[in-house]
């Protein structure tokens, strides 16, 4: 009787080990990769010594991991533009400067694209890639026009070329991601308006969103409509269409009655929920 009991015990241990191995392997594969700019990184303006530890900054990818039960790798870089995402010499809005001084959530020495393609090549069972980028291309245009005698006219004149470049760069990014053999879900995360009661500013955001999502269908990507998600919250009469008043943006350190361009934690959680909804729709 003792031998059968021993055999039975050994079999149960073996089965438990095997099940544990499979579970660990599946958990290892349950990953997502988040790419993009300061919104993705979880950037906070003028955070001082907090920059020395990237874990001080919580963006939508960290919330998304909890919502979808995925291990999310956040490669976002504050100031990243579509040009610098593709090339180490491409114009950026401070990403390279930030990386030289402070750590990102993950370390990489080349471009964000090179990191992304390498990551996807070495992790064949990644389920989701998110990308939110393009706003810094417009900020670079705005900065370039600041010294012009007619900044609004300068921006209006330069806008079509910038939007065309953003659309082209996004197509290149998506093509490179797919070229790794990644067949999972790619979610393009569009941008919210800083103030939905401002028709001019909101209109530019709409144009940017059209540019970054233009190549989506060609590469089997879906869109997380953050623009509409924020708009629904800001539409409450109490907020008057102002994203800042809705508590979705970080407070401006220089004026507590104003906001900067980055999402507050409530905004980051809303972005994560919007991405999760797009992902689930794509996988149903």
C-alpha positions in Angstrom: 0.0 0.0 0.0 2.9 2.4 0.7 4.3 2.2 -2.8 1.1 3.1 -4.6 0.7 6.0 -2.2 4.2 7.1 -2.9 3.7 6.9 -6.7 0.4 8.7 -6.4 2.1 11.5 -4.3 5.0 11.8 -6.9 2.5 12.0 -9.7 0.5 14.7 -8.0 3.7 16.7 -7.4 4.8 16.3 -11.0 1.4 17.4 -12.3 1.5 20.4 -10.0 5.0 21.3 -11.2 3.9 21.0 -14.8 0.7 23.1 -14.3 2.8 25.7 -12.5 5.2 25.8 -15.4 2.5 26.3 -18.0 0.9 29.0 -15.8 4.2 30.8 -15.5 4.8 30.5 -19.2 1.3 31.9 -20.0 1.9 34.7 -17.5 5.2 35.5 -19.1 3.5 35.8 -22.4 0.7 38.0 -21.1 2.4 41.2 -22.0 1.6 44.5 -23.6 4.0 47.2 -25.0 3.1 50.9 -24.6 4.9 53.3 -26.9 4.7 57.1 -27.2 5.4 60.4 -25.5 5.0 62.1 -22.2 1.3 61.2 -21.9 2.3 57.6 -22.1 5.2 58.0 -19.7 2.9 59.7 -17.1 4.9 62.9 -17.0 4.3 65.6 -14.4 5.6 69.2 -15.1 8.2 70.5 -12.7 8.4 67.5 -10.5 11.9 68.2 -9.3 13.8 65.4 -7.7 11.0 62.9 -8.5 12.5 62.6 -12.0 15.4 60.5 -10.7 12.9 57.6 -10.2 10.6 56.8 -13.1 8.3 54.8 -10.8 7.1 58.2 -9.4 5.2 58.6 -12.7 2.1 56.6 -13.3 0.6 56.7 -16.8 -2.2 54.9 -18.5 -0.1 51.8 -19.2 0.2 51.0 -15.5 -3.5 51.3 -15.1 -4.1 49.3 -18.3 -2.1 46.4 -16.9 -4.5 46.1 -14.0 -7.6 46.4 -16.1 -6.5 43.7 -18.6 -4.3 41.6 -16.3 -1.2 42.1 -18.5 2.4 42.9 -17.7 2.8 46.2 -19.5 6.2 47.5 -20.6 6.0 51.3 -20.7 8.6 52.7 -23.2 7.1 56.2 -23.4 9.5 59.2 -23.5 8.6 62.8 -22.6 9.0 65.0 -25.6 9.1 62.1 -28.2 7.9 63.1 -31.6 7.2 60.9 -34.6 10.4 62.1 -36.1 12.6 61.2 -33.1 10.7 57.9 -32.6 12.0 56.8 -36.0 15.5 58.4 -36.0 18.1 59.2 -33.4 18.7 62.5 -35.3 15.0 63.3 -35.9 13.6 66.5 -34.2 12.2 65.9 -30.8 10.7 68.1 -28.1 13.0 67.1 -25.3 13.0 63.3 -25.2 16.8 62.9 -25.8 17.5 65.6 -23.2 15.3 63.9 -20.7 16.8 60.5 -21.3 20.3 61.9 -20.9 19.4 63.2 -17.4 16.8 60.8 -16.1 15.6 57.2 -16.4 12.6 56.1 -18.4 10.4 53.2 -17.2 12.6 51.0 -19.4 16.1 51.6 -20.6 17.1 51.7 -24.2 20.1 53.3 -26.0 18.7 53.7 -29.5 15.4 54.9 -30.8 12.0 53.9 -29.3 11.3 52.2 -32.6 14.4 50.1 -32.3 13.5 49.1 -28.8 9.9 48.2 -29.8 11.0 46.0 -32.7 13.6 44.3 -30.7 11.1 43.7 -27.9 8.5 42.2 -30.2 11.1 40.1 -31.9 12.2 38.5 -28.6 8.7 38.3 -27.0 6.6 36.5 -29.6 3.4 36.3 -27.5 2.8 39.9 -26.8 -0.9 40.5 -27.0 -1.2 44.3 -27.3 0.8 47.2 -28.5 -0.4 50.8 -27.8 1.0 53.9 -29.3 0.2 57.5 -28.5 2.4 60.0 -30.4 2.2 63.1 -32.6 1.4 66.0 -30.3 5.1 67.0 -30.0 5.3 67.4 -33.8 2.8 70.2 -33.4 4.5 71.6 -30.4 7.7 71.8 -32.4 5.8 73.8 -35.1 4.4 76.1 -32.4 7.9 76.7 -31.0 9.3 77.3 -34.4 6.6 79.9 -35.1 7.0 81.7 -31.7 9.5 84.2 -33.0 7.6 84.8 -36.2 5.9 88.2 -36.6 2.6 86.4 -37.1 2.7 83.2 -35.1 -0.9 82.1 -35.9 -0.3 82.6 -39.6 3.0 80.8 -39.4 1.3 77.8 -37.7 -1.6 77.8 -40.2 0.9 77.8 -43.1 3.1 75.0 -41.6 0.3 72.8 -40.3 -0.5 70.8 -43.5 3.1 69.7 -44.0 3.5 68.7 -40.3 0.2 66.7 -40.4 1.3 65.0 -43.6 4.6 64.1 -42.1 2.9 62.7 -39.0 0.7 60.5 -41.1 3.6 59.2 -43.1 5.7 58.6 -40.0 2.9 56.7 -38.3 2.5 54.5 -41.4 6.2 53.7 -41.2 6.0 53.0 -37.4 3.1 50.6 -37.9 4.8 48.9 -40.9 7.9 48.3 -38.8 5.9 46.9 -35.9 4.1 44.5 -38.2 7.4 43.6 -39.9 8.5 41.9 -36.7 5.8 39.3 -37.2 3.6 40.8 -34.5 0.0 39.8 -35.3 -1.7 41.0 -32.1 -3.7 44.1 -31.5 -2.2 47.5 -32.1 -4.2 50.4 -30.5 -3.5 53.9 -31.7 -4.4 56.3 -28.8 -5.7 59.6 -30.1 -5.5 62.9 -28.2 -7.9 64.8 -26.1 -8.6 68.5 -26.5 -7.2 70.8 -23.8 -10.4 72.8 -24.0 -13.4 71.6 -25.9 -15.0 75.1 -25.6 -12.1 76.4 -27.8 -13.1 75.6 -31.4 -9.8 76.5 -32.9 -7.6 74.5 -30.5 -10.1 71.5 -30.6 -10.1 71.7 -34.4 -6.3 71.3 -34.5 -6.6 68.3 -32.2 -9.1 66.8 -34.6 -6.8 67.2 -37.5 -3.9 65.7 -35.6 -6.0 62.7 -34.6 -7.0 62.2 -38.2 -3.3 62.2 -39.2 -2.1 59.7 -36.6 -5.0 57.3 -37.3 -5.0 57.6 -41.1 -2.8 54.5 -41.6 -4.7 52.4 -39.0 -6.8 50.2 -41.3 -3.9 49.5 -43.6 -2.0 47.8 -40.7 -4.9 46.3 -38.9 -4.7 48.8 -36.0 -7.7 50.1 -34.0 -8.2 53.4 -32.4 -8.8 54.2 -28.7 -11.0 57.3 -28.9 -9.7 59.3 -26.0 -10.8 62.5 -27.6 -14.5 61.5 -27.2 -14.0 59.9 -23.8 -12.6 63.2 -22.4 -15.2 65.2 -24.3 -18.1 63.4 -22.6 -16.7 64.2 -19.2 -15.9 67.8 -20.0 -19.4 68.3 -21.5 -21.0 68.4 -18.1 -22.4 71.9 -17.8 -20.5 72.4 -14.5 -17.2 72.1 -16.5 -18.3 74.1 -19.5 -16.3 71.9 -21.9 -13.0 72.7 -20.2 -10.9 69.7 -19.7 -9.0 71.4 -16.9 -12.2 72.1 -14.9 -13.2 68.5 -15.3 -10.1 67.5 -13.3 -8.6 65.5 -16.1 -5.4 67.4 -16.4 -2.5 68.2 -14.1 -2.6 71.5 -12.3 -0.1 74.1 -13.7 2.6 74.6 -11.0 2.7 78.3 -11.8 -1.1 78.8 -11.4 -3.3 76.5 -9.4 -6.3 77.7 -11.3 -4.9 76.5 -14.6 -3.7 73.1 -16.0 -0.8 72.0 -18.1 -1.2 69.6 -21.1 -0.7 66.3 -19.3 -3.4 64.1 -17.8 -4.1 63.9 -14.1 -4.5 60.5 -12.6 -8.2 60.5 -13.4 -7.3 61.3 -17.0 -4.8 58.5 -17.1 -7.3 56.0 -15.7 -9.8 57.2 -18.3 -7.3 56.7 -21.1 -6.6 53.2 -19.8 -10.3 52.3 -19.8 -10.7 53.6 -23.3 -7.7 51.5 -24.5 -9.1 48.5 -22.8 -12.4 49.0 -24.5 -10.8 49.2 -27.9 -8.7 46.1 -27.2 -11.6 44.0 -26.0 -13.7 45.1 -29.1 -10.8 44.0 -31.3 -10.5 40.6 -29.7 -14.2 39.7 -29.4 
